[in-house]
Amino acid sequence: MSEEEKVQEEAVETEAAETEEKKGIGEVKEDGSYEIKFEELGLSKDLEKMTAKELRDLCIEKLPMIQGVSSMSKEEIISTIKEMFGLETEPTAAEVNKGKILELKSTMRDLKAQRDQTEDPAQRDRLRKRISKLKKQTRRLAKSA
């Protein structure tokens, strides 16, 4: 092999490596698989705060080893990414307080039915305020953990 051919071959290999680094794939192992670290993804926000579209784009561009992303839901994509990198999944505040939230929502439905049947404006106003307080309580439960 002449020196000119070696230089061309090195240039092609360098270009291929740079292209893969631009894609964010990381290091390519000898067997063709990819090695990437979570920090190399360059995320600007938490996975949970990203939209499903952003997560899909991230997987398509930087994590091509994840298959079937276009048909996955946001929760499935997040759990797949966390599984891939060995990150622990913590239950969200809404999951922790799910029973209490469902109980409050059931109470709200009953109060709404009562409110719709009530003729007295004062009673209707009291029910409306109680429903509003319950809504605020469910939102607080969903946020806190």
C-alpha positions in Angstrom: 0.0 0.0 0.0 1.5 3.3 -1.0 1.8 6.2 1.4 -0.8 8.2 -0.4 -3.4 5.3 0.0 -2.6 5.1 3.7 -3.2 8.9 4.1 -6.6 8.6 2.3 -7.6 5.6 4.4 -6.7 7.4 7.6 -8.7 10.5 6.4 -11.8 8.3 5.7 -11.5 6.6 9.2 -11.1 10.0 10.9 -14.1 11.4 9.0 -16.2 8.4 10.0 -15.2 8.7 13.6 -16.0 12.5 13.6 -19.4 11.8 12.0 -20.3 9.3 14.7 -19.1 11.7 17.4 -21.3 14.5 15.9 -24.3 12.1 16.1 -23.5 11.6 19.7 -23.2 7.8 19.4 -19.9 7.6 21.4 -17.2 5.0 21.0 -17.7 2.2 18.5 -16.4 -1.1 19.9 -14.7 -3.7 17.7 -17.8 -5.9 17.6 -19.8 -3.0 16.1 -21.8 -2.1 19.3 -21.8 1.3 20.8 -20.5 2.5 24.1 -22.0 5.7 25.4 -22.2 7.4 28.7 -25.3 9.2 30.0 -23.3 12.4 30.4 -22.4 12.4 26.7 -26.0 12.9 25.7 -25.8 16.6 26.6 -29.3 16.9 28.0 -30.5 20.4 28.8 -33.2 19.1 31.2 -34.4 16.0 33.0 -35.8 13.1 31.0 -39.2 13.5 32.9 -39.4 17.1 31.9 -38.8 16.4 28.2 -41.7 16.0 25.8 -42.3 12.7 24.0 -41.3 14.3 20.8 -38.0 15.5 22.3 -37.3 12.0 23.7 -38.0 10.4 20.4 -35.7 12.8 18.6 -33.0 12.1 21.2 -33.3 8.4 20.7 -33.3 8.6 16.9 -30.3 11.0 16.8 -28.1 9.8 19.7 -29.4 6.4 20.8 -29.9 4.4 17.6 -29.6 1.1 19.5 -33.1 1.7 21.0 -35.5 0.2 18.5 -39.2 1.0 18.1 -39.1 4.5 19.7 -41.7 6.0 17.3 -44.4 3.7 18.7 -43.4 4.0 22.4 -45.1 6.3 24.9 -43.1 8.9 26.9 -43.0 6.6 30.0 -41.8 3.6 27.9 -39.0 5.7 26.3 -37.9 7.1 29.7 -37.8 3.6 31.3 -35.9 2.2 28.3 -33.3 4.9 28.5 -33.0 4.5 32.3 -32.7 0.7 31.9 -30.0 1.1 29.2 -27.9 3.4 31.4 -28.6 1.5 34.6 -30.3 4.5 36.3 -32.8 3.8 39.1 -36.4 4.8 38.5 -38.0 6.7 41.3 -41.7 6.7 41.6 -43.2 10.1 40.9 -45.2 12.1 43.5 -48.4 11.3 41.6 -47.6 7.5 41.7 -46.8 7.6 45.4 -50.1 9.5 46.3 -52.2 7.8 43.6 -54.7 6.2 46.0 -55.4 9.4 47.9 -55.7 11.4 44.6 -58.2 8.9 43.2 -60.2 9.0 46.5 -60.3 12.9 46.3 -61.4 12.8 42.7 -64.2 10.4 43.5 -65.4 12.8 46.2 -65.2 15.6 43.7 -67.4 13.7 41.2 -70.0 13.1 43.9 -70.0 16.8 44.9 -70.3 17.9 41.3 -73.4 15.7 40.9 -74.8 17.2 44.1 -74.0 20.7 42.8 -75.8 20.1 39.5 -79.0 18.9 41.3 -79.1 21.7 43.9 -81.5 24.6 43.3 -80.3 26.8 46.2 -77.6 29.2 45.0 -75.9 29.4 48.4 -75.6 25.7 48.6 -74.3 25.5 45.1 -71.7 28.1 45.9 -70.5 26.1 49.0 -70.2 23.0 46.9 -68.3 24.8 44.2 -65.8 26.1 46.8 -65.4 22.6 48.3 -64.7 21.2 44.8 -62.2 23.9 44.2 -60.3 23.1 47.5 -60.3 19.4 46.6 -58.8 20.2 43.1 -56.0 22.2 44.8 -55.4 19.4 47.2 -55.0 16.8 44.4 -52.6 19.2 42.5 -50.5 19.6 45.7 -50.4 15.8 46.2 -49.3 15.3 42.6 -46.4 17.8 43.0 -45.1 16.8 46.4 -43.4 13.5 47.3 
